[in-house]
Amino acid sequence: MSDAPHSASEFITPPSSATSSSPSVPSSPSVPFSGLSRLDHVGIACRDLDASVAFYRRTYGFEVAHEEVNEEQGVREAMLRVNGTDDGGATYLQLLEPVREDSPVAKFLERNGEGVHHIAFGTSDVADSAAGIGERGVRVLDAEPRRGTAGARIVFLHPKDCGGVLTELVQSPRGEE
């Protein structure tokens, strides 16, 4: 039997009363950052959106909640609802098929092949969340929030500042989390 944790609560380490005096490790904020409310979606780059949708429908029973072409980002995308939450939010898989060879997703596919492209966290105020995270030393890639799926406001954070993970912050068009 593995000693690996089996639930999220097993990953939580109680705070230590000792503090690090190492100058290379930034100190934690005295108040935890609370602008992010949930995992909004996981973006998955794919070469054939229809085939990917069929796979997730057949394998997991996920249905398309929204589909669109985002010309600005150069993708055709489908949002597949995974679950809902008590606060009315939901978690999705976002399948991304490039519609242009110069799109970031096309370049990702060329370098890495199909797979996880980014993760996204929901927030009620994307500009405020981006500013707060930026104050903690993470590079915000968008100077101002831009249009995302279904009219959401989004910004991206630099993957080199986020453990190698491209991270998106998302505010729904209704201002909900």
C-alpha positions as CSV (number, residue, x, y, z in Angstrom):
1,M,0.0,0.0,0.0
2,S,1.3,3.4,-0.9
3,D,2.0,6.1,1.7
4,A,0.8,8.8,-0.7
5,P,-2.0,11.1,0.5
6,H,-5.5,10.0,-0.6
7,S,-7.3,13.3,0.0
8,A,-6.5,17.0,-0.3
9,S,-6.6,17.4,3.4
10,E,-3.7,15.0,3.8
11,F,-1.5,17.5,1.7
12,I,-2.0,20.3,4.1
13,T,0.9,20.9,6.4
14,P,0.2,22.7,9.7
15,P,1.9,26.1,9.9
16,S,5.3,26.0,11.7
17,S,6.0,28.5,14.5
18,A,9.5,28.8,13.2
19,T,10.2,31.3,10.4
20,S,12.8,31.0,7.7
21,S,15.6,33.5,7.8
22,S,16.8,32.6,4.3
23,P,16.8,35.7,2.1
24,S,16.2,33.5,-1.1
25,V,12.8,32.4,0.1
26,P,10.2,35.2,0.0
27,S,8.1,35.5,3.1
28,S,4.5,34.5,2.9
29,P,1.9,37.3,3.1
30,S,0.6,37.9,6.6
31,V,-3.0,37.5,5.2
32,P,-3.6,34.6,2.7
33,F,-4.6,35.8,-0.7
34,S,-8.3,35.2,-1.0
35,G,-9.1,36.6,-4.5
36,L,-9.3,33.1,-6.1
37,S,-12.3,31.1,-5.3
38,R,-12.1,27.8,-7.2
39,L,-10.6,25.8,-10.1
40,D,-12.5,27.2,-13.1
41,H,-11.1,25.0,-15.8
42,V,-8.2,23.0,-17.2
43,G,-7.3,23.9,-20.8
44,I,-6.4,21.0,-23.0
45,A,-4.8,21.5,-26.4
46,C,-6.0,19.2,-29.1
47,R,-5.7,18.8,-32.9
48,D,-9.3,17.7,-33.6
49,L,-11.9,19.3,-31.3
50,D,-14.8,17.1,-32.5
51,A,-12.8,13.9,-31.8
52,S,-11.7,15.2,-28.4
53,V,-15.3,16.1,-27.5
54,A,-16.4,12.6,-28.6
55,F,-13.8,11.0,-26.4
56,Y,-14.7,13.0,-23.2
57,R,-18.5,12.4,-23.9
58,R,-18.0,8.6,-24.5
59,T,-15.5,8.0,-21.7
60,Y,-16.7,10.3,-18.9
61,G,-20.2,11.4,-20.0
62,F,-19.2,15.1,-20.2
63,E,-21.4,17.3,-22.4
64,V,-20.5,20.5,-24.1
65,A,-21.8,23.5,-22.2
66,H,-20.4,26.1,-24.6
67,E,-18.6,26.2,-27.9
68,E,-17.1,29.1,-29.8
69,V,-14.4,30.3,-32.1
70,N,-12.2,32.9,-30.4
71,E,-10.5,34.8,-33.3
72,E,-8.3,36.9,-30.9
73,Q,-6.8,33.8,-29.4
74,G,-6.9,31.8,-32.7
75,V,-8.8,28.8,-31.3
76,R,-12.0,26.9,-31.7
77,E,-13.0,25.8,-28.2
78,A,-15.5,23.7,-26.3
79,M,-16.2,24.0,-22.6
80,L,-17.3,20.6,-21.1
81,R,-18.9,20.9,-17.7
82,V,-17.3,18.5,-15.1
83,N,-19.3,19.5,-12.0
84,G,-21.2,22.3,-10.3
85,T,-20.6,23.9,-6.9
86,D,-22.9,25.1,-4.2
87,D,-22.1,28.7,-5.1
88,G,-23.4,28.3,-8.6
89,G,-19.9,28.0,-10.2
90,A,-18.7,25.0,-12.1
91,T,-15.5,23.4,-13.2
92,Y,-14.8,22.7,-16.9
93,L,-12.5,21.1,-19.3
94,Q,-11.7,23.6,-22.0
95,L,-10.7,21.8,-25.3
96,L,-8.7,24.1,-27.6
97,E,-8.1,23.5,-31.3
98,P,-6.1,26.1,-33.1
99,V,-7.6,27.8,-36.2
100,R,-4.4,29.5,-37.2
101,E,-0.8,28.3,-37.3
102,D,0.5,31.3,-35.5
103,S,-1.8,30.9,-32.5
104,P,-0.3,30.1,-29.0
105,V,-2.2,26.8,-29.0
106,A,-0.8,25.8,-32.4
107,K,2.7,26.6,-31.2
108,F,2.1,24.6,-28.0
109,L,0.9,21.6,-30.0
110,E,4.0,21.8,-32.3
111,R,6.3,21.8,-29.3
112,N,4.5,19.5,-26.9
113,G,1.8,17.6,-28.7
114,E,-1.7,17.3,-27.3
115,G,-2.3,17.6,-23.6
116,V,-2.7,20.0,-20.7
117,H,-2.1,23.6,-21.8
118,H,-3.1,25.6,-18.7
119,I,-5.1,25.8,-15.5
120,A,-7.5,28.5,-14.7
121,F,-8.8,29.9,-11.4
122,G,-12.1,31.7,-10.9
123,T,-12.2,35.1,-9.3
124,S,-14.9,37.7,-8.8
125,D,-12.5,40.5,-9.8
126,V,-9.8,39.5,-12.3
127,A,-8.0,42.9,-12.3
128,D,-7.7,42.9,-8.5
129,S,-6.6,39.3,-8.3
130,A,-4.0,39.9,-11.0
131,A,-2.7,43.0,-9.2
132,G,-2.5,41.1,-5.9
133,I,-0.6,38.2,-7.4
134,G,1.6,40.6,-9.3
135,E,2.6,42.2,-6.0
136,R,3.8,38.8,-4.9
137,G,6.4,38.7,-7.7
138,V,4.5,36.8,-10.4
139,R,4.6,38.3,-13.9
140,V,1.1,39.1,-15.3
141,L,1.2,38.6,-19.0
142,D,-1.8,40.8,-19.8
143,A,-1.5,44.5,-18.9
144,E,-5.3,44.7,-18.9
145,P,-7.9,41.9,-18.7
146,R,-9.1,40.7,-22.1
147,R,-12.0,38.8,-23.5
148,G,-12.1,35.1,-22.9
149,T,-14.7,32.3,-23.4
150,A,-18.3,33.5,-23.4
151,G,-17.3,37.1,-22.7
152,A,-15.3,36.3,-19.5
153,R,-12.5,38.6,-18.5
154,I,-9.1,36.9,-18.3
155,V,-5.4,37.4,-17.7
156,F,-2.6,34.9,-17.9
157,L,0.4,34.5,-15.5
158,H,3.9,33.6,-16.6
159,P,4.5,29.9,-16.3
160,K,8.1,30.4,-15.2
161,D,6.7,32.2,-12.1
162,C,4.1,29.5,-11.5
163,G,6.1,26.3,-11.3
164,G,6.1,25.8,-15.0
165,V,2.3,26.0,-15.3
166,L,0.6,28.5,-17.6
167,T,-2.1,29.9,-15.3
168,E,-5.2,31.9,-16.2
169,L,-7.4,34.0,-14.0
170,V,-11.1,34.1,-15.0
171,Q,-14.0,36.4,-14.1
172,S,-17.3,35.2,-15.5
173,P,-19.2,37.8,-17.6
174,R,-21.8,38.0,-14.8
175,G,-19.2,38.9,-12.3
176,E,-19.8,35.6,-10.5
177,E,-17.1,33.3,-9.3
